Amino acid sequence: MPLGGYSANRTGLLLIDPYNDMLSDGGRLWPDVKVVAEAVDLLPHLRALVEAARRIGVALFYVPHRRWREGNYDGWRHPGPGQTFTDRESVFGEGMWGGDWHPDLVPQPDDVVVQQHWGQNGFANTDLDLQLKQRAIVKRSLWREWWPIPASRRPPAAAPNSAIT
């Protein structure tokens, strides 16, 4: 099925960090995104987007952030502000509810889950590029929540987060 000149089988939908901590009431980051997420009906739109992509044969790529574990950043000389925040707040904790996939966005058997990324870039130090190229994906649609760290919760020297991954 053509999608603006692209074939569905050459198109990929990238879902970045769709964890409970980000998208669920009670998640560690939910207070930072709640107002906007609810105002734009984020979850219903994501559910519809994922359903439509699967229905027409667009490949889904899950691009997960590294799940936090005690000691992840021990010995790091230069952790970024997001990593400092993640460590302090146990964001996306492995074996914790917040580090589980949002129940509406759990990967299915035909979906691709790429290697976890440590920062705000799903391409750097992961197999995302390889996975896309091996499937001849030439058009990528990106969903990435933007989770700015509020100034009150930022380390002193933190720069603003980028909305682009």
C-alpha positions in Angstrom: 0.0 0.0 0.0 1.6 3.4 -1.0 2.2 5.9 1.8 3.0 9.2 0.2 5.1 7.6 -2.5 6.6 5.0 -0.2 5.6 1.3 0.1 4.5 0.1 3.5 7.0 -2.7 3.4 9.8 -0.1 3.0 8.5 2.1 5.9 9.2 1.8 9.6 7.5 3.3 12.6 10.0 3.9 15.5 8.6 3.9 19.0 11.1 5.4 21.4 11.0 4.6 25.1 7.3 3.6 25.4 7.6 2.7 29.0 5.2 3.0 32.0 7.4 5.7 33.6 6.7 7.9 30.5 3.2 7.1 29.6 1.3 5.9 32.7 -0.3 7.6 35.6 2.2 6.9 38.4 5.2 6.8 36.1 8.2 8.8 37.3 8.1 11.0 34.2 4.3 11.2 33.8 4.0 14.4 35.8 6.3 16.1 33.3 4.3 15.1 30.2 0.8 14.6 31.6 -0.7 18.0 30.6 0.5 17.8 27.0 -0.1 14.1 26.6 -3.7 14.4 27.8 -4.3 17.6 25.8 -3.4 15.9 22.5 -4.9 12.5 23.4 -1.5 10.9 23.1 -2.3 7.4 24.1 -5.4 7.0 21.9 -3.4 8.4 19.0 -0.5 6.1 19.6 -2.8 3.1 19.9 -4.4 4.0 16.5 -1.1 4.7 14.9 0.4 1.3 16.0 -2.8 -0.5 15.0 -2.8 1.1 11.5 0.9 0.4 11.0 0.4 -3.2 11.8 -2.7 -3.5 9.6 -1.0 -2.1 6.5 2.3 -3.9 7.0 4.6 -1.1 8.3 7.3 -2.5 10.4 7.4 -1.4 14.1 10.8 -0.8 15.7 11.0 -0.4 19.4 13.9 1.8 20.4 14.2 1.4 24.2 16.2 3.4 26.6 18.6 1.4 28.8 16.7 0.1 31.8 18.1 1.5 35.0 19.9 -0.7 37.4 21.8 0.1 40.5 25.4 0.8 39.6 24.7 1.6 35.9 26.7 4.9 36.1 29.2 4.0 38.8 32.7 5.2 37.8 31.4 7.4 34.9 33.5 10.5 34.6 31.1 12.4 32.3 27.4 11.4 32.7 25.1 13.7 30.9 22.2 15.5 32.6 19.7 12.9 31.5 21.8 10.1 32.8 22.3 11.8 36.1 18.6 12.3 36.3 17.8 8.7 35.3 20.2 7.4 37.9 18.9 9.6 40.7 15.3 8.9 40.0 15.6 5.2 38.9 13.8 6.0 35.6 12.9 3.0 33.5 14.1 0.6 36.2 14.8 -3.0 35.2 12.3 -5.3 36.9 10.3 -2.3 38.1 6.8 -1.3 36.8 8.2 1.9 35.4 10.6 0.0 33.2 7.9 -2.2 31.7 6.4 -1.4 28.3 3.2 0.5 28.5 0.4 -2.1 28.3 -1.0 -0.7 25.1 2.4 -0.6 23.4 3.9 -4.0 24.1 6.1 -5.4 21.3 4.5 -8.2 19.3 6.4 -11.2 17.8 6.9 -9.5 14.4 8.1 -6.2 15.9 11.8 -5.4 16.1 13.2 -4.4 19.5 16.6 -2.8 19.0 19.5 -2.6 21.5 18.9 -0.3 24.4 20.4 3.2 24.2 22.1 5.0 27.0 21.3 8.6 26.1 18.9 10.6 24.0 19.9 8.9 20.7 18.5 5.6 19.6 21.0 5.3 16.8 24.3 5.8 18.7 25.8 2.5 20.0 22.7 0.4 19.1 21.8 -1.8 16.2 19.0 0.4 14.9 20.7 1.4 11.7 21.6 -2.2 10.9 18.0 -3.4 11.6 16.6 -0.7 9.3 19.0 -1.4 6.5 18.5 -5.2 6.7 14.8 -4.6 6.2 15.4 -2.1 3.4 13.5 0.6 5.4 13.9 3.9 3.5 11.2 5.9 5.3 11.1 6.2 9.0 8.3 7.7 11.0 9.3 8.7 14.5 7.4 8.9 17.7 9.5 10.1 20.6 8.1 11.6 23.7 9.8 14.7 24.7 10.6 14.7 28.4 12.2 17.8 29.4 13.7 17.6 32.9 12.0 20.4 34.8 14.5 23.0 36.0 13.8 22.1 39.6 14.9 18.5 39.0 17.9 19.2 36.8 21.5 18.9 37.9 23.0 22.4 38.1 24.9 22.4 34.8 22.3 20.6 32.8 21.5 21.8 29.3 17.9 21.5 27.9 17.0 18.2 26.4 16.5 18.0 22.6 13.1 17.1 21.2 14.8 15.4 18.2 16.3 11.9 18.6 
